[in-house]
Amino acid sequence: MLAVLFYLACVGLLVTASLLGPVVVSLLAGDHQLAQRFSIYLLLGVFLFGGPALAISGRQRRIPKIAHLALVLLVWTVVPALAAIPIADISDLDALDALFEAVSGLTTTGATTLNTVEIWPQPLIFWRSQLQWIGGYLTLLTIVLILAPLGIGGLTNRRASIGGGGEIVAGQMRVFVLALNMGLLYAVVTGICFLAFFLSGTRAFYAMTLAMSAVSTGGFLPFDDSLDEILGVFGLFVFGLFLTIGATSVFWQRMLIGGKLARLAEHRESYSVILLILFLTVVFALSLVAVSANAAQEVVGIFVESFLNAASLVATSGIETRPGIFSLLPLIVVLFVVLAGGSAFSTSGGLKHYRLGGMLVQSWSELDRLVYPNAMRPSRFGSQIYDIELLKAIWSFFVVAFLTIGFGTIFVATTGIPFDAALTAAIAAFSNAGPVYEAGWAAPGTEPWAPFSAFSTTAKVTLMVIMVLGRLEVLAIIGLFSIRYWQQR
């Protein structure tokens, strides 16, 4: 238990240190009063998390498998609850809406209860954007350090993950080195994205917040205007490019940077993500040409805008370049794309192409067995071999994921939300693609769907639970609350 508290304190210190960002933004904006308020929360966070971290350091011995899951649950519930305190204090939101913003930000969902973002001071907008950036980093750490080593939901990468249940003292330095290396890479990519936005003519504040949204595949924007009104063609391309990077596997990116071309060809999941983005780019472009009066003069702009919208859907960011773009496609197609998500080892949400590939491989094998009952063929998707245990885990996750979406839809619909709206909200929350819900799906001549700000307390709490479950692969939480496990302890 001491090890769990130690790592929870370390994550708390990370989030606390990020408060330096709003402090700097406040000072640059000349708002010294707001800088003092954020500084107070910074000092309180150092006291709250720094003391326990120093006191426990070196005393933890062994962390069992179930404690890994407890750590994951604590991080993704305690941290957003604490991050919501500055939001509730500085803004005019009540405690529930502030918590909704914090959970939505940390899970990179991007759903918001704000009808107007720009009424907030810039430091608070920056803090909200920073939360989703931190959430993307914590997502990668959660998958690589805990979920993949435990094989949650069929995730597996034995060469990249650190085995669970070992001696924490012996592996503590390895954990911090891996976290540091991944954090440096994450920060460098964000910095490159910021420079690209800045060189495209975007003002520095927007360039930084948009870079954090793109790299984390989050859905928060720092302004109320549509993207095409703020960014030029080059800026839209930069956004789409880094959303694509965010949707691909971090290990594929490492192999690409390291020049390991032979192994790159075996990583089919990232290629399936890229191919889907390219396919949707063509579909969006054709749809825009069909509804645009001067398409011949805007060929480059149409393809860049289509590329960004396609990347946003596949990366589960959910951001549109302008209102009504997603509604050019049927709602069922959009929901399928965001539910599929991106790569397993990425900041995107959804079921992940890795699992869909496994289910497709098994389905093909079963069909093949009808023709050749005695045939023996290995089941693989690129370099990944799917054995029976792995496929059981994948199908278990698939079933539980749809049960989560189903029950979530029922809970939201019983609060007075139309069923199609409730289903869209549940899928958007589970896939961490919140803005998809607000893409204007109501039929012509009917009332528009209620915004998240108009949802009842029950609906908001339900969506927050779904956001966390979607980010934590569902089965991790079920394993933590398994009565059979605790009866065998």
Sequence and secondary structure as in RCSB ss.txt:
>XXXX:A:sequence
MLAVLFYLACVGLLVTASLLGPVVVSLLAGDHQLAQRFSIYLLLGVFLFGGPALAISGRQRRIPKIAHLALVLLV
WTVVPALAAIPIADISDLDALDALFEAVSGLTTTGATTLNTVEIWPQPLIFWRSQLQWIGGYLTLLTIVLILAPL
GIGGLTNRRASIGGGGEIVAGQMRVFVLALNMGLLYAVVTGICFLAFFLSGTRAFYAMTLAMSAVSTGGFLPFDD
SLDEILGVFGLFVFGLFLTIGATSVFWQRMLIGGKLARLAEHRESYSVILLILFLTVVFALSLVAVSANAAQEVV
GIFVESFLNAASLVATSGIETRPGIFSLLPLIVVLFVVLAGGSAFSTSGGLKHYRLGGMLVQSWSELDRLVYPNA
MRPSRFGSQIYDIELLKAIWSFFVVAFLTIGFGTIFVATTGIPFDAALTAAIAAFSNAGPVYEAGWAAPGTEPWA
PFSAFSTTAKVTLMVIMVLGRLEVLAIIGLFSIRYWQQR
>XXXX:A:secstr
 HHHHHHHHHHHHHHHHTTHHHHHHHHHTT HHHHHHHHHHHHHHIIIIIHHHHHHTTT  B  HHHHHHHHHHH
HHHHHHHHHHHHHHHSS  HHHHHHHHHHHHTT      S STTS HHHHHHHHHHHHHHHHHHHHHIIIIIHHH
TGGG   TTTS  TTSBHHHHHHHHHHHHHHHHHHHHHHHHHHHHHHHHTT  HHHHHHHHHHHHHT    SSSS
 HHHHS HHHHHHHHHHHHHHHS HHHHHHHHTT HHHHTT HHHHHHHHHHHHHHHHHHHHHHHH TTGGGGHH
HHHHHHHHHHHHHHTT    SSTTSGGGS HHHHHHHHHH S TTSS  SS HHHHHHHHHHHHHHHHHHH TT 
    EETTEE  HHHHHHHHHHHHHHHHHHHHHHHHHHTTT  HHHHHHHHHHHHTT GGGGGS  S TTS    
 GGGS HHHHHHHHHHHHHHHTTTHHHHHHT HHHHHT 
